């Protein structure tokens, strides 16, 4: 008997988590628009609430449409389980929630989306947590930032806004040596271009709002658990290794093994934080994921063409796209993201802040919006918008200086995109 073949990535995009509806035979995953579920009897209800049986209780915790998406995301990232939630920012908090406590810190890349920098530098202080921001290109600085209270390292596989690629293998070695998890935001790369777990990541987070959904319709977040971290190896993670009072002393890692983080994310995280993904948003995201490979191929193809054109334009100071031969990140990009460096990058415009503002006001095809990963090409001046709350030093470190414009290249005709940028640059630098 021949060994059963494992499904390929493009097959998982369509079939992972998807089964014909047992009641109707519907081939597409239904939208289970319901708040609650009827128990078979009192014993069934008790078993569900005690985590002795897996099933549906209340849609803040579990929902069949959302569950299908969670199964698909885990399959695509090569993880043991996944928890979906209301947004990418919700996913970041939920990823940290079982790990952190008052006085604990996370070592974080300086090259993060501006909203994440604000969340980590300001908002998490209200929980008694803190973040240490370091340049993740400087591995010695990452090591030096870790102390006895550090509970995770956080970075992006491809950084927003600059498109810089992180050496995940090197980061994972540092995290392993310190006995802490590596959390990787894989939003910009998607699992089509990069699978961080294969490079040693413990947890992978996504803003599914972006490339995964791909159509700019709904927000959503996800945490994928590799299932490979030993939460009981030290006393650093009591939420997962020690008795949980809310479940009569149950120990998540002892009870659920490689699914400990996933079960905690649902039974504690979604139960108490309530960052629930609604089933209609899950449905839109499932539909978007079906075409992820096809879209990412065009995103990369277009980005390479537009970036090369911009690099040769005398009105442009620099282009940060890691797929360019001139990029200092080209070698690591080829290793971490062998199918391409996604379609998010920045470029510096001669004329500075005012020229950047005029440029975004002059485009026709590009949409001036605070999003990325859409089928449509998008443009934004980060220093005056997404990174506006940061200090000038933080903006510079994040790759969002005043003379920098961020592009998210869509799947339109690349020559049309170049023509649009050409006419807008003419107006901006006149």
N, C-alpha and C positions, 0 to 999 in steps of 0.2 A: 504494500500500500504506500503510495507516495505521500510525502509530508504535506500537510495542508498549507497552502500559500497564504501569507499575511497580506491583507489588503494594502494597496498602494495609497499614497497620499491623496491623489485625485479621487479615488474611490471613497476614501474616508470623508472627504469634503461633502459628499452627497449622502452617504449611507450610514455613517457613524451616528448612533443615537436614534436613527429613524427606522421605525417598523410600521407595517400596516396597522391601523387602529383596530384593536380586537373586536370592538363593538360594531363598527360600520364597514371596515375594510378600506377606509380612506387611506390612500397611499401617501399623501402629504401629511406632515405632522399637524394635527389640529391645534387651534388656539383654545386651551382649556381655561376659559374665562370664568373662573369660579374662585370663591374665597375659601371654601372648605369642602370636606370629603366625608361621606358617610362611613362610619366604622361598621365592621361586620357584627361586632358585639362588644360588651364591656371589656372582655379579656383582650380583644384585638386593640382597642383603644389604649388600654394600660400598657401593652407591649410596645406600641409605637411611642408613647410618651416616655417610657423607660429606656428607649434606644435598643430594645431587644429585638425589634423587627423593623425592617426598612419599609416605608410606605408614605402615604400622604396624610397630613393632618390639617394643615392650614397654609394658605399660599404665601404667607410671609416667610415660611420655612421651605416648603417644597411644593412644586407644581409640575405636572407632566411635561408641559411645553418647555419650561426652563430646565427640567431634568434632561431632556433630549439634547439641549444645547450644551449642558455641562458635560454630558458623555462625549459629545462631538469635540469639544474643546480639549478634554483630557486626551482623546485619541490623537488629535492633530499635534499636540505638544509632546506626546509620548509620556504623559503623566499617569499617576494612579487614580486621581480624581480631580474634580474641579468644583468651584463654587461661583455661581454667577450672581451679580448684584447690579445696583442701579446705575453705576457710572464707573469710569476709570479711577476717579478720586476715591470713590467708595471702596474700590478694590484695594487701593493702597492702604487705607486705614484698616480694612479687614485682614490684609496680609500681616500687618504689624500687630494687630490686636492680641493674638494668642502669645506673642513673643515678648511684648514690652510690659513695663510696669513703671511706677513712679521712680524717677532717678535713672532710668535706663536710656540708652542712646542707640541710634542707628548711624552708621557711617555711610554717607551718601555722596554720589557724584555731584560736582558743581554744574555739570552739563545736563541739566534736566529742564523739562518744560517749566515755564515760569510759575504756573499755578502749583506745581509740585514743590518747587522751592519755597513758595509761600506757605503751603500746607506743612512742610517739614520744619521750616524755620520759625513759624509763628503759631499755627493752629495746634500742632501736637503738643505744644508747651502746656496747653490747658489740661492735658492728661498727665502732666508731669514727665513727659518724654522729651527728648532733645535729639537733634541731628548734628553731626559733624560733617561739614562739607569739604571734600577733598577732590583734587584733580585725579581722576582715575587712570590717567596716563602715567602718573607718578606712583608706581607700585610701592615704593618705600614710604611714601606719604600715607597711602592706604593702610599699610601695616602699622605705622606709627600712630595712626588715629584710633586704632582698636585698643580698648582698655577692658577692665574687668566688668564694666557695666554695658558693654556693647552687645547687642542682641541680634544684629543683622548687618549685612552690607547691601546697599540698594544702588542699582545702576540701570541704565537703559542699554539695550543691545545696539540700537542706532539712536543717537541722541537727538532730541527735539529741542531747539530748531536746527542745529548745525549739520545734522546727518553724520556726525562722527561715530565711528564704530568702536565699541569697547572690546578689549581682549578678555573675553569671558573665561577662557581657560585659566589665564593668570589670576583673575579675580577669584575663581572657584578654589584655586590652590590656597590663596590667602585665607579665605573663609574656612576651608577645611582645617587648616593649621590652627585657627583660632577657635574651632568648635562651634561655629555659628553658621546660620544659613545665608546663602546668597540669593537675594531677590532680584529678578531681572524684569524690567518693564519691556515687553516685546511688541509694543503697539506698532511702532514704525516698521519693524521688519516683518511681522506676522510669522506664524510657523512655516509659511511657504519658503521664506528666505532664510530663516534662522530658527533652530530648535535649541534654546538655551539649556534645557535639561541634558542634552547630549554633550554640552560643554561644562557640566558640573553644577548648574543652577539647582537650588532646592525648590524655589517657588518661582512661578512665572505669572506676572500680572499683565492685564490688557485693558486698554480702553477699547471695547468692541465697537464703540461709536465710530471708529475710524475705518481702517482698511477692511476689517472683518465684515462689518455691515456694508460699507462701501457706497452707500447711497444717501448719506446725510439725513436720515429720517428719524433715528432713535438713538438714545444714549444707553450705554450698558458697560459693565465691567466684569472681569473674571479673574479668579486666582486659580492657577493650576498647580497641584501639588505633585512633586516628583515621586513622593513616597519613599525616598531613599535616605532621609535624614533620621538619625537616632536621637529622638527627643528625650530619651531617658539616659543618655550618656553622661549628663551632668545635671546639676540642679538649677541650670539657667532658665529652663522652660517649664515651670511648675504647672502652668495651665494645661499642658499636654502630658506631663509625666506624673503629676501628683493627683490625689483624690479631688474630684469635683463635687463640692457640696450640693450643687443644684441637681445632681444625679446620684444622690445617695453614696458618694464616695467613689464613683466610677473613675478609673484612670483611662484617659482617652488613648494614650499610646499603648498601654498594656492590653486594652480591650480591642482596639481597631487596627493596631499595627501600622502598615503603610498608608492606611486611610485615616489616621488619627487627625491630621490637620484638616482634612476635608470634612469629617464628621463634626469637628469642633466649629468649623466655619459656619455650618448649618445650624447645629444644635445650640450653640452659644452666640456666634457672631450675628447670624440673621435673626435669631430669636430676640436678642437684646438690642442690637444696633438698628435692626429693621431696614437695612439698605436693600430692599427687595427689588429684583428685576421683574417688571410686569410681563405676563405671558405674550402680549401682542408684540412688545419690543423683542422678546426672545424669538418670536416667529419671524420678524423682519430680519433679524440677525442670522438665523438659520438659512433663510433664503439667500442672503448676501454671501454667506460662506460657500454656497454651492459653486460660485463662479470665482472664488478667490484666486486660484492658480491662473486662470485666463486673464484676470484683471492685473495681477501683479506682474505678469510677463509684459503687458503693455505699459504699465506704470514705469517699470525699469527701462524699457526700450526708449520711451519718450524722455525720461529724465536724463538718460545718457546723452541723447541728442541735444536737448535744450542746454544742459550743463556745458557741453563742449562748445556750443555756439556762444554762450555767455562768456566763457573763459577767453575766447578769442576777440571779444568786443572791447574796444578801447575805452568805452564809457564805464567799464566794470573793473573794480580793483582786484577782486578775488572771488572764487567760487569754492564752496566747501564740500562739494559732492564727493563722497568717498569712492565712487566708481570711476573717477578720473585718474588717468595714469599719473598725473602730477600730485595727487593727494597723498599726504603722509600716512593716511589710513588705508591706502589701497591694498597693501599686503595683508593686514589683519582683516580687511573686508573680504578678501578672496577666501580667507580661511573660515571666518565666522559666518559669512553670508555668500556662499559660492554662486548662488543664482542671481546675485545683484545686490546693490546697496539701497534698495527701495527708491522712493521718488521724492523724499523730503530733503531739502538743503537750503542754504542761504547764499547770498552773494552780497559783496560790498559795493556800494554805488558811489562813484565820484560825485561830489556835491553834498554828501553828508545827509543829515536829518531831513532838511527841507526837500532835497531831491527825492528821497525815499517816499515822503508823504505825497509829493506830486506824482510819483510813479504809480502808487497804488490807486490814486484818483484818476489815472489816465488809461487804465487797461479796459478792454472790452470783453474779451473771452474769459480771462481770469476773474474769479469772484473774490471780492475783498471780505473774507469772513474769518471768524476765529474757530477754524476746524482744520483738519488735515485728513488725508486718506480717502477723499471723496473721488467718485468717477470724474467729477469736474475739477479743473485746475484751479487752485486757490492761491491767494497771495495775501500777505499781511506784513506790516511793519511792527515787529515784535516790541521794540523799545517803547512805542507809544500805545501798545495794547496789551498783549498777553504777558509781557515782562515789565509793564509799567510800574508795578508795585516794588520792584527790586531797586537796589541802589545801583549807581553807575558801575561800581566794581562788580556787583553780582551780575549785572547785564553783560559786562565784558566777559566774565568767567563762563557764563551760560552760552556765549556765542550770539548774543542779541544786542550788540552795540548799536548806537544811534544811526550809523551808516549802513546797517544791514537789513536786507529784506528777505523774508522767508517765502519759499515756494513749495507748494505741494502739487506735483505734476500729475495731471489726470490722464484719461485714456482717449482724449480727442486726437485729432490729426496734429502731429508734432510741428509740422510746418506752419499751421495756423497759430499755434502757441508762440512760435518764434516771431512770426509777423506781428502778433499782438504786443509782445515785449519790445520789439524793435520800435514800433510807433510810440509806445509809452515812454521808452527811454529817450527818444528824441524830444518829447515834450518836457520830460523831467530834467534833462541836461541842457536845454536850449539856453 
